[in-house]
C-alpha cells in the first residue's frame, strides 16, 4: 500500500471517525453473546439485573440467588436466573491492497470506515481486534497501533501481491462467535464464497463495508488511456470505445451482483459505500438499511 499520510491527514480522519461513532454503531445488540463479563445480554445465566427464569436449587449454587418468597410458599429451594452479561468480540479486517488507495476520495472513505469501525467497537465496550490483509497475507495489529497510525507502517511493509490476488481470511485466527467487519473494495477475482465462509467460521457473523468511487463503477472513459496496475505499477496503453466501456460496466455490475447474492445467502450484510457523498449520507444509502450498521 502507498504511504497515505503523505497526502491525507490521518489525525483528522480518525477524529471525524470518533464523531461518526456517536451517530452510527455496529449491530452488537441484536444477538446473544458468550464471553467475559460486559454490558451485553448473553446466552447463559449470570448476575445481571435482567431476570430470565427459575430453576431448582442445586448444591454449589450461589445462595444469594435463592427465591426466598417461593421457598416460603412451597418449602422448596429455587433460584432466580438472570441474563448473563458478556463482552462482545469485534474483529476488524482492513484490506490494504493498493486499489483501496488508488484515488484520494476512495482512500479517504476507506480510512473513515476503518477508523470508524475501530471507534465503534471500542465505544461499545467490545473486545476489539484489528487485522490488515493484502492478498493472501495478513498481519495482526498490536493494541494502540490504530490511533498511533503505526498500522500504516505495518501495511506498507506487507509484500506486494498480484492485482487480482484474493484475501485468505480463513488463515486469520478469528475468535469464535465474533462479529467480523471486513472493509474491502472486493476488487479481486475469486468467487465470494470462500470469504463468506471465513466470516461465518466458528459461528461468527460477517459484515462487509465496501468503499467505491463513481469513476470506478460508472466511468465515462473514451479515447486513448494509459492504465496503471495498482499493485505491480505496470503500465499499458488501451483505447476505450463504447463497446469496451460497456463490457467493463457489465462485468463490474455482474461481479458485485454475485457478491450481493452470496451475502444474502450467508445472511451477512454487504454495504457499498460511495466516496462522493458525505459519510453520514453514504452510510444511510445501504449500510443502515441492510443492517450492516445501526443508527445510535
C-alpha positions as CSV (number, residue, x, y, z in Angstrom):
1,X,0.0,0.0,0.0
2,X,1.2,3.6,-0.5
3,X,2.2,5.9,2.3
4,X,-1.2,7.6,2.7
5,X,-0.2,10.0,5.4
6,X,1.8,12.0,2.8
7,X,-1.4,13.1,1.2
8,X,-4.1,12.6,3.9
9,X,-4.4,13.9,7.5
10,X,-4.8,10.7,9.4
11,X,-5.3,12.5,12.7
12,X,-8.2,14.5,11.2
13,X,-9.8,11.4,9.7
14,X,-9.5,9.5,13.0
15,X,-11.1,12.4,14.9
16,X,-14.0,12.5,12.4
17,X,-14.4,8.7,12.8
18,X,-14.9,9.1,16.6
19,X,-17.6,11.7,15.9
20,X,-19.3,9.3,13.4
21,X,-19.3,6.7,16.2
22,X,-21.7,9.0,18.1
23,X,-24.2,8.7,15.2
24,X,-23.8,5.1,14.0
25,X,-22.9,1.8,15.7
26,X,-22.0,-1.7,14.8
27,X,-25.0,-4.1,15.2
28,X,-24.0,-5.6,18.5
29,X,-27.3,-5.6,20.4
30,X,-29.2,-7.8,18.0
31,X,-27.7,-11.2,19.0
32,X,-26.8,-13.1,22.1
33,X,-23.2,-13.3,23.1
34,X,-20.9,-15.7,25.0
35,X,-17.8,-14.3,26.7
36,X,-16.4,-12.4,29.7
37,X,-18.4,-10.0,31.8
38,X,-19.6,-6.9,30.0
39,X,-22.7,-4.9,29.2
40,X,-24.5,-7.0,26.6
41,X,-27.1,-9.8,27.0
42,X,-25.5,-13.2,26.8
43,X,-27.0,-16.6,26.0
44,X,-26.4,-18.1,29.5
45,X,-27.2,-17.3,33.1
46,X,-25.3,-14.7,35.0
47,X,-25.7,-12.0,37.6
48,X,-27.1,-9.0,35.8
49,X,-30.4,-7.3,36.7
50,X,-32.2,-8.8,33.7
51,X,-34.4,-11.6,35.1
52,X,-34.6,-14.7,32.9
53,X,-36.2,-17.8,34.6
54,X,-36.4,-20.0,37.7
55,X,-34.8,-23.5,38.3
56,X,-34.4,-25.8,41.3
57,X,-31.5,-25.1,43.7
58,X,-28.5,-27.4,43.3
59,X,-25.6,-27.9,45.8
60,X,-22.9,-25.4,44.9
61,X,-25.3,-22.7,43.6
62,X,-24.9,-19.2,44.9
63,X,-27.4,-18.9,47.8
64,X,-27.8,-15.2,47.2
65,X,-30.0,-16.1,44.2
66,X,-32.4,-18.3,46.2
67,X,-36.0,-17.1,45.8
68,X,-37.0,-16.9,49.4
69,X,-40.5,-15.9,48.7
70,X,-41.1,-19.0,46.7
71,X,-39.5,-21.1,49.5
72,X,-41.9,-19.6,52.0
73,X,-44.8,-20.6,49.8
74,X,-43.7,-24.1,48.7
75,X,-40.9,-25.2,51.1
76,X,-38.7,-25.9,48.0
77,X,-35.5,-24.0,47.2
78,X,-35.4,-22.4,43.8
79,X,-33.1,-20.0,42.1
80,X,-33.8,-16.8,40.2
81,X,-31.8,-16.8,37.0
82,X,-30.6,-13.6,35.4
83,X,-29.4,-13.0,31.9
84,X,-25.6,-13.3,31.6
85,X,-23.7,-10.1,30.9
86,X,-20.9,-10.6,28.4
87,X,-18.4,-8.6,26.4
88,X,-18.8,-9.0,22.6
89,X,-15.8,-9.5,20.4
90,X,-15.3,-7.4,17.3
91,X,-12.7,-8.3,14.7
92,X,-12.0,-5.7,12.0
93,X,-10.2,-6.8,8.9
94,X,-8.9,-4.0,6.7
95,X,-7.9,-4.6,3.2
96,X,-4.8,-2.6,2.5
97,X,-4.4,-3.6,-1.2
98,X,-3.2,-0.7,-3.3
99,X,-6.6,-0.5,-5.1
100,X,-8.1,0.8,-1.9
101,X,-5.9,3.9,-2.1
102,X,-5.7,4.5,-5.8
103,X,-8.0,7.5,-5.6
104,X,-7.7,10.2,-2.9
105,X,-11.5,10.2,-2.3
106,X,-11.7,6.4,-2.1
107,X,-8.7,6.3,0.2
108,X,-10.3,8.8,2.5
109,X,-13.6,6.9,2.6
110,X,-11.8,3.6,3.2
111,X,-9.9,5.2,6.1
112,X,-13.0,6.7,7.5
113,X,-14.6,3.3,7.6
114,X,-11.6,1.8,9.2
115,X,-11.2,4.3,12.0
116,X,-15.0,4.4,12.5
117,X,-15.3,0.6,12.9
118,X,-12.5,0.6,15.5
119,X,-14.0,3.6,17.3
120,X,-17.5,2.0,17.3
121,X,-16.2,-1.3,18.6
122,X,-14.3,0.3,21.4
123,X,-17.1,2.7,22.3
124,X,-19.5,-0.2,22.7
125,X,-17.1,-1.8,25.2
126,X,-16.4,-4.8,22.9
127,X,-13.0,-6.5,22.8
128,X,-11.8,-5.1,19.5
129,X,-9.1,-6.8,17.4
130,X,-7.7,-5.5,14.2
131,X,-6.0,-7.2,11.2
132,X,-4.6,-6.0,8.0
133,X,-4.9,-8.1,4.9
134,X,-3.2,-7.8,1.4
135,X,-3.9,-10.7,-0.9
136,X,-3.2,-13.9,0.9
137,X,-1.1,-12.2,3.5
138,X,-2.3,-10.8,6.8
139,X,-1.0,-9.1,10.0
140,X,-2.5,-8.7,13.4
141,X,-2.1,-5.2,14.9
142,X,-0.8,-4.5,18.4
143,X,-3.1,-2.5,20.7
144,X,-2.6,1.2,20.1
145,X,-1.4,0.7,16.5
146,X,-4.6,2.2,15.0
147,X,-4.7,5.6,16.6
148,X,-0.9,6.0,16.7
149,X,-1.2,5.3,12.9
150,X,1.5,2.7,13.2
151,X,-0.8,0.4,11.2
152,X,0.3,2.4,8.1
153,X,3.9,1.2,8.5
154,X,2.7,-2.3,9.0
155,X,0.7,-2.1,5.9
156,X,3.4,-0.6,3.7
157,X,5.8,-3.3,4.8
158,X,3.5,-6.1,3.6
159,X,4.8,-7.6,0.4
160,X,3.3,-6.7,-3.0
161,X,0.8,-9.1,-4.5
162,X,-0.8,-9.8,-7.8
163,X,-3.5,-7.2,-8.5
164,X,-6.1,-10.0,-8.7
165,X,-4.9,-11.8,-5.6
166,X,-7.7,-12.8,-3.2
167,X,-7.6,-12.5,0.6
168,X,-7.3,-15.6,2.7
169,X,-9.4,-14.7,5.7
170,X,-9.6,-18.4,6.8
171,X,-5.9,-18.1,7.7
172,X,-6.6,-15.4,10.2
173,X,-7.2,-16.9,13.7
174,X,-10.6,-15.3,14.2
175,X,-12.3,-15.9,17.5
176,X,-15.5,-18.0,17.9
177,X,-18.8,-16.1,17.7
178,X,-17.1,-12.8,17.0
179,X,-18.5,-10.0,14.8
180,X,-16.2,-9.8,11.8
181,X,-16.1,-6.4,9.9
182,X,-14.4,-6.8,6.5
183,X,-13.5,-3.4,4.9
184,X,-12.6,-4.0,1.3
185,X,-13.4,-2.8,-2.3
186,X,-13.7,-6.5,-3.2
187,X,-11.8,-6.0,-6.4
188,X,-10.3,-9.4,-6.7
189,X,-11.2,-12.3,-9.0
190,X,-12.1,-15.1,-6.6
191,X,-15.7,-16.2,-6.0
192,X,-17.3,-14.6,-2.9
193,X,-18.0,-18.0,-1.1
194,X,-14.5,-18.5,0.5
195,X,-14.6,-15.0,2.0
196,X,-18.2,-15.5,3.2
197,X,-17.3,-18.9,4.7
198,X,-14.4,-17.4,6.6
199,X,-16.6,-14.6,8.0
200,X,-19.1,-17.2,9.3
201,X,-16.4,-19.7,10.5
202,X,-16.8,-20.8,14.2
203,X,-20.3,-19.3,14.4
204,X,-19.1,-15.8,13.5
205,X,-21.2,-13.1,12.0
206,X,-19.9,-11.1,9.0
207,X,-20.3,-7.6,7.8
208,X,-18.7,-6.2,4.6
209,X,-18.2,-2.4,4.1
210,X,-17.1,-1.7,0.5
211,X,-15.9,1.7,-0.5
212,X,-16.0,2.7,-4.1
213,X,-15.9,5.7,-6.5
214,X,-18.3,6.8,-9.2
215,X,-15.4,6.7,-11.7
216,X,-14.8,3.1,-10.8
217,X,-18.5,1.9,-11.0
218,X,-19.7,4.1,-13.9
219,X,-16.7,5.5,-15.8
220,X,-17.1,7.8,-18.8
221,X,-13.8,6.8,-20.4
222,X,-13.5,7.4,-24.2
223,X,-10.3,7.6,-26.2
224,X,-6.7,6.6,-25.5
225,X,-5.6,5.9,-21.9
226,X,-2.6,4.7,-20.0
227,X,-3.7,2.3,-17.3
228,X,-1.5,1.6,-14.3
229,X,-1.9,-1.7,-12.3
230,X,-2.3,-0.5,-8.7
231,X,-0.3,-3.4,-7.3
232,X,2.5,-4.1,-9.8
233,X,2.6,-0.5,-11.1
234,X,2.8,-2.0,-14.6
235,X,1.6,0.4,-17.3
236,X,-0.2,-0.4,-20.6
237,X,-2.0,1.7,-23.2
238,X,-5.5,1.0,-24.2
239,X,-8.1,2.6,-26.4
240,X,-11.5,2.7,-24.9
241,X,-14.5,2.9,-27.1
242,X,-18.2,2.4,-26.3
243,X,-18.1,-1.4,-26.7
244,X,-15.1,-1.8,-24.4
245,X,-16.7,0.5,-21.9
246,X,-20.0,-1.4,-22.0
247,X,-18.2,-4.7,-21.4
248,X,-16.3,-3.2,-18.4
249,X,-19.5,-1.9,-16.8
250,X,-21.4,-5.1,-17.4
251,X,-18.5,-7.1,-15.8
252,X,-18.3,-4.8,-12.9
253,X,-22.0,-5.0,-12.2
254,X,-22.0,-8.7,-12.6
255,X,-19.1,-9.0,-10.1
256,X,-21.0,-7.1,-7.4
257,X,-24.3,-8.9,-8.1
258,X,-22.5,-12.1,-7.3
259,X,-21.2,-10.7,-4.0
260,X,-24.6,-9.3,-3.1
261,X,-26.3,-12.7,-3.8
262,X,-23.6,-14.5,-1.7
263,X,-24.0,-12.0,1.1
264,X,-27.8,-12.6,1.2
265,X,-27.3,-16.4,1.3
266,X,-24.8,-16.0,4.1
267,X,-27.1,-13.5,6.0
268,X,-24.1,-11.2,6.1
269,X,-24.9,-7.6,5.3
270,X,-22.8,-6.1,2.4
271,X,-23.0,-2.4,2.0
272,X,-21.3,-0.4,-0.8
273,X,-20.2,3.0,0.4
274,X,-19.7,5.7,-2.2
275,X,-16.8,8.1,-1.8
276,X,-18.6,11.2,-3.3
277,X,-21.3,11.6,-0.6
278,X,-20.8,12.8,2.9
279,X,-20.0,9.9,5.3
280,X,-23.4,10.2,7.0
281,X,-25.3,10.2,3.7
282,X,-23.2,7.4,2.3
283,X,-23.9,5.1,5.2
284,X,-27.7,5.8,5.0
285,X,-27.8,4.5,1.4
286,X,-27.0,0.8,2.1
287,X,-25.2,0.3,5.4
288,X,-28.1,1.3,7.7
289,X,-31.0,-0.2,5.6
290,X,-29.1,-3.5,5.2
291,X,-28.4,-3.8,9.0
292,X,-24.6,-3.6,8.5
293,X,-24.7,-0.6,10.8
294,X,-27.3,0.9,13.2
295,X,-28.2,4.5,14.0
296,X,-27.5,5.4,17.6
